[in-house]
Amino acid sequence: MSPTSETAHGGRRLVIVESPAKAKTIKGYLGPGYVVEASVGHIRDLPSGAAEVPEKYTGEVRRLGVDVEHDFQPIYVVNADKRAQVKKLKDLLAESDELFLATDEDREGEAIAWHLQEVLKPKVPVHRMVFHEITKDAIREAVANPRELNQRMVDAQETRRILDRLYGYEVSPVLWKKVMPKLSAGRVQSVATRLVVERERERIAFRSAEYWDLTGTFSTGRTGDASDPSTLVARLAAVDGKRVAQGRDFGADGRLKSEAVLHLDEANARALAAALAETRFSVRSVESKPYRRSPYAPFRTTTLQQEASRKLGFGAKATMQVAQKLYENGFITYMRTDSTVLSDTAVAAARAQVTQLYGADYLPEKPRVYAGKVKNAQEAHEAIRPSGDRFRTPAETGLTGDQFKLYELIWKRTVASQMKDATGNSVTVKIGGTSADGRDAEFSASGKTITFHGFMKAYVEGADDPNAELDDRERRLPQVTEGDALSAEEITADGHATKPPARYTEATLVKELEEREIGRPSTYASIIGTILDRGYVFKKGTALVPSFLSFAVVNLLEKHFGRLVDYDFTARMEDDLDRIARGEAQSVPWLKRFYFGEGEVAGGAADAGNGDGDHLGGLKELVTDLGAIDAREISSFPVGDGIVLRVGRYGAYVERGEREQEGYQKADVPDDLAPDELTVEYAEELLAKPSGDFELGTDPVSGHQIVAKAGRYGPYVTEILPESTPKTGKNAVKPRTASLFKTMSLDTVTLEEALQLMSLPRVVGADAEGVEITAQNGRYGPYLKKGTDSRSLTSEDQLFSITLEEALAIYAQPKQRGRAAAKPPLKELGTDPVSEKPVVVKDGRFGPYVTDGETNATLRTGDSVETITPERGYELLAEKRAKGPAKKTAKKAPAKKTAAKKTTAAKKTAAKKTTTAAKTTATAKKTAAAEPE
């Protein structure tokens, strides 16, 4: 049966897509005779632990999931959470006459289609169905014109997957042993982390410089209007022919880069301003040039992420989540693309809307063509644009919230890309005069007028620098000619200080990665998500701040795995992977060279990479010699005055002196402290605070020593158990521990108070039915507990004083639901650009959170009520909306009672399964952090 034939004879076609949402949309377009089901992403992958590897494999294969000794053969297993879905797909396929694999049209999608074919083993005709937009016409066109699986794309994706597994599983354990457990390394995530750390190093090394200049307000002496103002503002450009120093003239060390410029200090600037007060000025030159600005290219993945960050406050992850929904519901084309190309259909649709909405004057004679600018761009997709052969205006979509905002952004950008250039004039005016003390001063002013706005009528791109002028900003200057006399209404001296390099935001980090040709645009959102989740980076506002942990990790990688985090090497590795995808290089020789070293390459360097010696030694050799890595050295960073910052297994701390010696000091460093804020003065403050162990005495009952400590979650008291006390196994004993009350402090808590705290929970008594009532101190304060019924207490003192009668009286009252009165907001942030509702910061059960009345988002590490900006608040809300409402866990039905008689063999089988599952879970947890790209 051909794929285009009708199903009148009972033919049934199974179409497999990736997501349920997409399946629902496509089913509506295909109609009867088609069954559309989702794979729900990948159904098969490399094993996450040794327990998932088939028993026939031994040694390194069980650890890596890849047989490195036999041409890097991958071991694939069906994901545990996908087994039921795979069974469902097999059952549907058994009832079908044809199979259409309709996964996404990129390397990842091609690989999913291949895995589906390998696992389902279809005995019916198989077709690869591809489309880049989910519209009725596009889906029917895809069904009518399927293709074969592209094995080259599959091989390229498999090579990437194996490479990332080897990288993650070999390097991550080094971090576990030398820095901290549960860390991860990855081919792109480690390089991205290094970029953020290097920027922070630049900020730490930066020394601010002060410089001054003058601002003059000059008048033409005539009456002005909007088109021809009477005054202009100009800055001092030169004195006696020597250019006045600006911020760009200073290096990171605070010194001038060149002596050819004049560095004005405050005294000289003010003296010059006074000397120029009575000076007669004139126009020395007027330079006018035509201004022309062409439209921006349609969106690709990275430019969409950057612009959504600038204009909507969306993080990269939130942008992709919203775009995914728009794509699956048929509003935009595929959102993972390197291309800026528009199809003829899309160009025609955009040009039609230009004429309809803006008029024929805004439409260029010929369609605009945008060539791809991304090196080794992935498969030939279109740019991200509204779907269909007629674009729906935002008002016609019926969309709301984040989806409306992002669709509007894409629609405007696409339509603007087919409009005429903006044109106008740019003018530079030089103004000069001689001061009272004989110095020649020259001021400069720049202006811009737009005579035809062209594409700017529809769209103007944002800027990463919040102080930068946007393209549509006009600066009109008076109409003056050379020799015109001007009077100085005011001349002021202005002081400035150079600023350290700006930290990366999500948008600028994406831009940097793309410019360095590191990684792929489709993975940037997940990479940024990974380094945030792993604690390598946290956010302050929209800025990405590296943690001290990331300093230790990058330090180790730079010193002992330098090639793996080298920017050029990583970019060349990306080139090599693309050469494999194009069939210009072979996968196995390349992997051999990367893993074993150049000497192991069978086919020579030509097949393995660039042949420049980059891979000498190989990854396996690098991770074998761990003795050379000094864990203490790579995690230590001098602060000054004998103070050293160290990154330990439980976080960062500062110390001075040697342990076990008199005068030794140690103090934990706050998790949300930016590295460039750790000065000697601040470290001294931390060390001056009470910290370490305070010996309180001996428990007269147990004989154990009682100490007070400063923990990462607040001060607490605990007992020191004897060395002989079993710490693991079924006989393990845990020390009694209790948090200090809010009214207590480390340096004043007594032994009696500590013993009283550790006596909690306290049994108050029992009710009439014999149910025990206890007084306990919890995360949210003191409370009573009776069975599953908890009641809050008003003060911590009640934990020890409340009587049974008082407790029963509390339980006799109806349980309070919610709060008696709403607390006032902690801070007001402004109006959310998406919901257009006021955003405030409130104090909640789990800490402070932002809300617009509809969506709530808890503040993250690095955020605080005092420092949070409106933009950061909007971003947190956008990310929360993108995740959608929390999924409610369905209540499990009561388990059916099994027959009373059960064979001994069945019991043994069940016990064996339980043991195996427990081992698998433990292994999966251990290796879960090892592998992200």
N, C-alpha and C positions, 0 to 999 in steps of 0.2 A: 504494500500500500504506500503510495507516495504521501509525503507530509501535507500536500495541499488538497488531497482528495477529501470528499465529504464523508461523514460518518453515518450515512444513511443505512449501511449494512451492519450496523451494530458495532462498528469500530470504536475503541475507547483509547484515549491518549492520556498518558500521565505526564504532567509538566511539573518539574521540580525546581523551585526557586529557593532563595536563601532565607527569607523572612516571612512569617505569617501575614504581616501587613501587606507585603507585596503580593502574596498568594491571593489574598482577598480581592485586591484591586484587579489583578490580571484575570481571575476567574470571572469577574463581571464582564470583561471584554471578550472572552473566548466562548462562553455559553455552553450549551449541552454538548456532550461527547468528550469534554475535557475534564479531567480531574487535576486540580492544581494544589500541590502540597509543598510545604517548606521543609528544607533540611535543618532549618534553624542554625545556620552557620556551618562550620566544619563538623563532619560526623566522625572523622578519623584524624589521628595525629601521632606524633612520636610519643612513647609512653612517658608519663610524668614521674615514674619511679620504677625501681627494679621489680616490684610486686606485679606490675602490669606486663612485664616482658615474658613471653612464652618460655616454658621450662627448658626447651632445647638450646636456648642461648645461655652462654656462661661468660664469666670474666668481664671485660670492659664493655661488652655489648649490653649487659644488664644495667650498667651504670649510665651509659650514654644514650642507649636506645638507637645507636648507630654502629654498624660493624665496620670499624675503621680499617681492619685488616683485609677486608674483602670489598674493595672499591666503594667504601662508605655506603654500604647498603643500609637504607633506613628500615627500622622496625616500626610498622604502623599498627595501632590498635584502635578499635572503635571506642570513642569516649564513653565512659560509664553512664553519663547523663544523656547519651544519645541512643542507647541500645533500644529503648522502647520506640523511638522515632524511626530508627532503621528497620525494625520489625514492621512498623506500620507501612513504610515505603515499600518493603518487599511484598507485603500482602497486597498493596495497591497495584504493584507492578505485575503480580501474578494474574491480575484481572484485566490487564491492559494489552493493547496490540502494538503500541508504539511508546517510546520514551523520549521526552524532550528535556534535556538538561539546560535549564534557563538561569543559571547562576550569573553573577556579575561578569561584565566583559573586561576583566583585567587579570593579571597573573594569579591573584588570590582566587578569583572566581573560577578561572580555568582549572586551578588545582582542585577546588572543591568538586567541580564537575567530574574530573578524573577519578577522585576518590569515590564519588558516588557510583560511577561505572564499575570500579574495581570491587566495591563491597556488594553492590546489588546483583552483579553478574547477569545482566539482562539477556534474555534469549529472543527478544523482539528487536526490531530496528531501533537504533539510537541516533538521535539528532542533537547537535549543539545549537541551541537557540540563543541568539544574542540581540540585545537592544540597549540603547542608551537613554531612553525615556519611556515612561509607562503611560502611553496613550493608546487609544483603541487602534488607530492606524499603525502605530509602531509595533504593537504586539502582533497584530495580524500579519504585518510584513515580515516579522521575525519568524513566525510559524511557517510562512510560505517559503522562506529562503534560509533554511538552516545550513550549518556547515559542519565539518568534522572537528573533533577536538584538536587543538593546537598543541602537539606534544612538546614542541620547543618551549612554549610558554610554561608548560607543566614542569619540564626539566629545570628551567630557570628558577621557578618558585621553589622547587625541591632543593636546589643547591643553596638558595638563601636560607631555607629552613634548617638544613643540615649545618651550614656555617654558623647560624645563630645558636644552635644547640651546642656545638663544639665550643664556641666562644663562651657561652653562659655557663655550661657545666664544667668547664676547665678553670675558668678564671674566678667565678663566684666563690667556690670553696676556699680559694686563697684569701678572699676578703673575710670569709667566716673565721678562718684561723688567725689572721693577722690583725683584723680590725674589730669586727662585731658579727655575731651570728645573723642569719637571715638576710644578708645583704645580697645584691645582685650586680653583675656586670653585663654589659651588652654592647654589641657592635656600634650602635648609634647612641644609645642612652648614656654610655660612658663618655663619649665625645661631647655630647650636649651638656652633660654635667661639668666637664672640663671648661667649656666655654663660659658657663656661669661663674665657676670658681675663678677663672683667669680675670674676668671683669671685676670681681670683688678684690682680687689681689691688686689690680690697678687702682682701685679706690683706696685700699689700705696704704699703698705707696704714694698716693697723690698728696701733693702739698699745694695748698691754695696760694694764689698770688693776687695782690691788690693792684688795680690800675685805675686811672682816672681819665676822663675826657670831658669835653664841653658840649652842651646842647644849646643851640641858638634858635630863637624865634625871630624870623625876619619879616618885615612888612614891605609891601610894594607901595604903600601910601594911597592906594585907590580902593574904592568900594568893591568888594568881591561878592560872589554868589557860589552856588554849589558847583557850577561848571568851571568857574575861574576864581578860586579863593584869593584872598588878599594877603595871606601870610603863608609861610612855609617853615617847617622845622627841619633843621640840618644839624649834623654832628660834625665835630672837629675831625678833619681827616689828616692834616699835616701842619707842621710848624716849621717855618724856614726851609720848606721843601722836604722835610723828613717826616715820614708817615708816623702817625700816632699809634702806639701799640694797642691792640685789642686782645680779647681772650685767646684767639687762635694763635697768637704769637708766643704764648707761654707753654713750656713743656709740663709734663706731669710732676716734675720736681719743683715747680714754681718759679723756674728761671726762664729768662728770655731765650728763645731759640736763636735769635740773631741780634747783633748790635746795630743793625741798619735801621732799626725803628726807635722811636722816642718813647720812653717809659715815663709817663707823668705820674707823680705822686700827688697827694692831696694838697700840699702846700703850693707846689708849682701850678697845679690846675686852678686853684682859687686865685692865685696871683695873676695868672693869665686872664682869667675871666674878668677880674677887676680892671686890668690894663686895656681890655677890649670894650669896656663899657661905653666909651665915647667915640669909638672908631666908626668911620664911614666905610660901609661895605658896598661892593658892586658885584654883579654877575660876571664871572670870568669865562664861563663856557656853558653851553646848553647842548647836550647830546641826545638826540631823539632817534630811536630805532623802532622799526615795526615789531609788534608783539604778535606771536602766533602760538597757539597751544592746541595740539591734537587730542582727540579723545583717548581715554584709557582703554586698553584691551579688555575684552570680556573676562570674567572671572575664571581662574583655575583654582585648584584646591587651596594653595597657599595664599594667593591674593585675597580670596574670600575670607580666610581665617584672619588675615591681617586687618582687612577693612571692617569685618564684623567686630573685631576687638576695638578698633578706633571709634567706630560710630555707635555700636550697640552695647559695648562693654562685655561682649561674649568672650569666654575663653575658647581655645582651639577645640577642646572636647565638646563644649556646649554647641559651638557652631556646627560641628559635624553631626551631632545628634539631631539638631533641628533640621539640617539639610537632608539627613537620611529620611526623616518623616516626610518632608516635602517631596522627595524623590519617589518614595514608596507609594505615596498617594497621588502621584501623577502630576505634580505641579512644576517640577524642574527636571532637567536632565541629570545624568549620573554625576555625583558630586566628588568623586575621586578621579581627578584628571590633571594631566600636565599641560593640556592643550588650550590654546586661545582661539582655535579655529571654530568658525560657525558654518553650519551646513547652508546650502543654498536656500533651503526652506526657512531656516532661522533668519538669514539675512533678509529675505523677502518679508518675513513677518515683522522684523524690526523696522525696516524701511517704511512699511505700510503704516506702522504706528507713529513714526516720526512725522509723516505727512498729515496723519489724522489729528495728532495731538499738538503739533508745533507749527505745522504749515510747510509748504514746499520750499520756502526759503532756507529751511534748516536741513534739507536733504541734499547730500553731495550728489554730483552727477553719476558717479560710479560707486558701487558697493565697496566698502572698506574691507581689506583682507589683512588678517593678523597672522604673521608667521610665528611658529613656535620658537620660544626663546630658551626653553629648558633643554640642557644637554641630555642626550639619551632618554628623551621623553618616552614614557611608556606608550602602550598601544594607542592607535589613532582614535581617540575619543574626541568628542566636541568639547568646547568650553562649557562651563556651567551656565545655563540659560533657562528661561521659562520653557516649558514643554509645549509641543503642538505646533501646527503650522499657522496658528493665530494666537498671539500671546494674550493671556488674560491680564487685564490691568489688576493691580492689587485689590481695588474695590470689587472687582468681579469674582474674586476667588472665594469670598466668604471666610477667609482665614482670620484668625485673631492672635493676639499675643505675640510670642516670639516667632512663630511661623509666618505671621503677616509681616513682621519687621524684616526678617531675612529674605522673604520672597520679594518684598518691595525693593530691597537693596539690589538683588540680582536682576530684577526687571529693569530698574533704572539704569544700571550699568550696561546691560545688554542693549537697550534702546539707544543710550548715549553713544555707544561704540559705533553706531551707523549714522551719526550726525556730523555736521560741518565743524571745522575748526573754529575755535574762538580767536578773534583778532582784535588788535588795538595798537597802542603805542607805549613804549617804555621810555622814560626821560630821566637823565641824570643832570643835575644842576650843580655847578661848582661856584661857591661864593667866597670872596677873599677880602682881606683888609689888613692894615698894619696897626699893631697895638701901640699904646702910648710909649712903651719902652723899646719900640723899633722892631718887634718881631712880626713876621708875616704869618698870618693864620688863614688856613683854607678850610672851609666847611663844605660838606657834600650832602645832597638830598636826592633821593630816588623816588620816582613816581611811576604809576602805571594806570592807564585808562583802557577800558575794554569797550570797543565800539560795536562789536557783534559778539554776543555771548555764545552762539553756536551750541555745542553739546552741553555747556554749563547750565543751560536752561533746564536740563534733565538731571545732571549729576555732577558733583564735584568730589574728588577723592579726599579722604582725610589725611592727617599727617601724624607720624609717630611722636614728633615733638609738639607738645600741647601749646607751645608759644609760637610755632611756625605759622606764617600766613598761608591761607588756602589759596588755590589758584584763582578763585573768583573775587579776591579782595582787591579793590581799587584804592590807589593812593593818588589823589589829584594834586598837582602842583600849580601855582599861578603861571599864567602865560607870560614868561619873561624872555628877554633876548640878551645877548652878550653886551655888557656895558651898562645895563640898567642899574640905577642906584637903589640900594636897599638900606633900611634902617633896622638896627637891632633892638627889638622890643625888650628882649630878655636874653641874657647869657648866663647859664648856670653850670657849675662844676658837678660832675656826676661820678660817684665812686662805684666800682664794680669789683667782684671777686670771681676768679676762675672757679669752675665747678668740676667735681670729679666726673669721670665717664658715667653716663646713666646706666643703671642696671638694665638688664634685658627684661622686656615684658614677653608674654607669650607671642605676640605679634612680631616683635623684633628678633626673638630667638628663632622663630620659624624662618624669617627673612634671612638671617645669618646662615642657618643650616643650608638653605636652598642656594644661597650665593656661593657657599663653599662646596656645593655639590655633594653634600653628605646626607645619606639616607634618601628616602623617597617621600614626596609630598603626602601621599596617602597614609604614611605612618607617623607624621609629625605630631598629630594630636595625641596618639597613644604614647609616644615617646615622652612628651611633656607630662602627660598623666602619670607615667611610670616614675619619673624622677620626683614628682610631687608626692606620690603615694609611698615611695621608699624612704622619704625623709631626707633626700639629698638636697631638696630645694623647698622653700616655703614662700608664701606670698606676703608682701606688705603693700597694701593697695593693689596695684596691678603689677608691681615689680617682682621679679623672681630673685629671691635672696638665697644664696647657698648656705647650708648648715655647716657647722664645724665638722660634722661627720663626713660631708662631701669633700672637705679639705683633706681629710685623712685618706679617703678612698682615692682621690685624684693624685695625691702625693705618692701613694703606693704604685698606682698604675703608671705614672710618669717615670718613676725611678726604675721600675722592674719590668714594665710592659710598655715601654715608651712608644713602640711602633703601633700598638693597638689603639692608642688614643692620639696618634699623630693625625692632624687634620688632612694633610695631603695624602698620606697613606690610606686613610679611610675613604677619601674621595676616589683614589685610584682603584681601591677594592670594589667600589660601586661600579666603576667603569668596567672592571673585569667581569663582574656579574652580568652587566649588560651585554658584554661581548659573548658570554655564554648564551644569553637569551637570543642573540642574533645568529648563533651558530658559528661564530668566529673563533671560539675557544671551547675546549672540552671540560666538562664538569669534574670528572674524577682526577685527571692530572692536576688541575688547579687546586682541588681540595687536598691532594697529597702534598703539594708544595706548601700550602698554608699550614697544614697540621704537622707533617713530619719534617719539613724543611726541603731545601732545594735538591739535596742529594737523592731524595726519594722520587723525584719526578721521572716518570718513564718516558714521556714524550718530549722532554726538554722544556726550557723556559717559555718557548713560544706558545705552548698550549696552557701554560700555568699562570701567566700574568705578564708583567711588563719586562721581565728579564733583567731587572736592575738591582737584583740582590735584596729586595725588600724583605723577603720571607726567609732569609738565611736563618737556620736554627729551628724554625717551626714552632708552633704553639705548644706542642707536647713537650719539647725541650724546655721552653720557658717556664712552664708550671711544675716541672720536676724538681728544680733546684730552689727549694723554698728556704733553705738554711741561710741564704744571703739576705733574707728580708728580716730586718730588725723591727719587730712590731711596735716597740716603744718609740723608736726613732721616727717611723713614718707617721705616728700619731701625735707627735710633739711639735709645738710651734712657739718660739720665744715671743713674749709680749714686751719685755723690758724690765729693767731693775731686778733681775733675777727671777722674774715671774715667768712661768711656762704654762701654756695652755695644752692640755692633753685631752685626747678623745678616748674615753674608756668604753667598756661594754655597756655601761648604763648612762652614757651621755658625756658631755664635755665638762671639764672642770679646770680650774687654775690652781697651781700650787707653787710654793716657794720653799726651797730647802730640800733636804733629803729625808725620806721617811725614816721613822724610828730615831731621828735625831732631834735634839732640842731646838725649838724655834720653827719646826716644820709647820706650814700652813696649807690648808686646802679648802676650796669652796666650789660648789657646783655653779655652772654658768647657765642662765636661763635659756630654755629651748628656743625662745623667739628672739634672741639677741642676734642682730646682724654682725658678721665678723668684723666689718670696718668700724663698729661701735665699741669693740673691746680695746679700750685704751689702757695705758698703765694706771691712770687715775681710777678708771672704773674697776679694774682688777683689784686695786688696793681696797676699794669700797667693799667688794665681794669678800675679800680675805678678812676684812675687819668685822664682818658679821659673824655671829655665833654659828659654828658649823662643826662637823665631825661628831664624834661620840662624846656624850657627857655621862660619865659614870655616876649613877645615882645611889648605888649600894647593892646589898644582897637581899634577896627574898628570904625572909626567915623560915618560910615553909619549905620551898624547893631547894634553897641553897644556891640558886642561880643568880648570876650577876645581872642587874637591870641597868640598861643604858637608854639615853635619849639620843635620837639621831635626826639629822635634817635629810629628809627624803625628797625625791623628785616630785612627790605629790603632797608635800607638806611635812611638818615635824611629827615624829611618832616615838613611842617607847617600845622596847622589846627586851626579851631575855636572851642571854648568851648560854646556849646549851653546851654541855660537855662534848669534847671531841668524839667520845665513844658513842654518842647518840646516833642511831641509824637515821640517815637522811633520805634514803630511797627504799622502795619496796613496801610490802604490806605492813611492816612494823615501823615505818618512818614516823618520826615525831617532828612536828613543826613548832617553832618557838611562838609563844604568845606575843601578840603585837596589837597595839592600839594607837589610833591617831590622837593627837592632843586636841583638846577643846580649843575653840577660837579665842577663849580668854587666857589661854596658857602660852608660855613661850619656853624655848629650849633652855635658856639660862636660868629660869626660875622654877621649873617643874621639880617637885620633890619625889622621893621614893614612895611615900604614902600615896600621893596622887597617881603615880605610875601604876602601882599595884591595884589601885581602885579602878583605873581605866582598863587594865588588862583583865579585870574580873567580869567585864561585860561580855556577853549579854547577862543581865541580872534577872533572876526569876522573881517576879513580883508576887505571884500566887496563882490560884486557879479559880475559874468561875464555877457556877452551880453545877455545870455538867462535867466538871473536872478538866476542862481545857486550860492548859497552862498559858499564863500571860507573862511575857518577858519585856524588859526595857532594853533597847538597843540603840547604838549610835551608828548612823548610816551615812551614805554619801550626801544625802540631802538633809541631814540633821537628826536630832533625837526622835525616837518613836516607840510606840508600844506595838507588840505583835501577839495576836491570838489566833492560832491556826494560820489562815491566809488573810486575816483581817488586820490591817495596819492602821494605826492612828498617830498623827504627829503630836509631839510634845512642844510646849512653847519655849522651854529652855533646857540646856544641857544638864543643869543642876538637878532637874526632875528625875534624871536617870537613876540617881541614888536615893532620892527622897520620896518619890511617889509611893503611896500605899496602895494596897489591894482595893480598898474602898474607893479611893480616888480614881484608880484605873477602871473599876467597874462603872463608875459614874460617867467616865468618858465614853465607854462602850455602850452605855444606855442611851446616849445621844445619837440622832441620825447622822450617818456619815456625810461629811461635807463634800460636795462635788464641785470642783473648780475653786476659784478664789473668791473671797468675799467682795473684793473690789479690784478692778484692774489697776496694775501699777502704771505710773506715768512712764513714757518712753525715756530711755537713757540719752538718746541723741536723735535729732532730726537730720535726715540726709538730703531731702529734696524730692523731686518728682521722678519716678521711674520712667525711662524713655519707652518702655514696652507697655506696661499696664497703665501708664499715665496716672498713677496713684501715688500719694505721699509715702515715702519710705522712712521708717524709723528703726532705731535699735532698741530692743527690749531685753529685759532680763527674764530668762526662762528656766525651767527645771534643769536643763542640761547646759546652762550658761547663756551668755548673751547671744542674740540672734537678730537678723534683719528681717523685716516684713513689710509688705505693701498692703497688708490686710487680706490678701489671697494666698500668697506664697510665703513660706518661712524658710530661712536658711541660716543654720548655725555658723557662727564665726569660726574660722580655721586657725591653726597654729600660725602665729605671726600677725594675726588681726587682733586689734584691741578696740574697745569703745572709744578711747581717746584718739587713736590715730586713724581709724577707718575713714576712708574718703567716700563721697557719694558714688564715684565710679566703681570702687571695690564693692560697695553694697549692691549696685545694679548687677555686677558680674556674678556675685554669689546667687542672687535671685534667678539670673538667667540660667546658670548651671543647674539649679534645683528644678526649674521648669522643664529644662531639656530632659531630665531623668524621668519626668512624668510622675504621677501619683504612686505612692508606695503600694506594692502588691500585697494584698491581704493573703495570709496563709490559710488555706482551706482547712477546716477542722477535720481531723481524721475520724473516719467511722469507727465505732467500737470494734475491736478485733473479735472475730468469730472464735468461739471456743473450739479447740481441736478435739478430736476423739480422745477418750480417756486412755485408750490403749495405743501406745506408740512403740514401734520396734526399737531395739537397742541400736541397730545400724542407723536408723534415721536420726536418733539423738546424736550419734557420733558425727554424722555428716553435718548436722546443724552447728555443732560445736566447732568443727573444722572450718566451716564457712565464716563463722563469727571471728575466729582467730585470724584467718586470712584477710578478712575485711579490715580488721583493726591494724594489721601490719601494713596493708596497702595505704590506709588513711595516714598512718604515721610517716610512711615514706613519701607520700605525696606532699604532706605538709613541709617536710624537710627540703624537698627539691623545688617547691613552687616558686621560690624567689630567685632561682638560678638563671633564668633564661631569657628575659625580654630583650628585644632588639635594642 
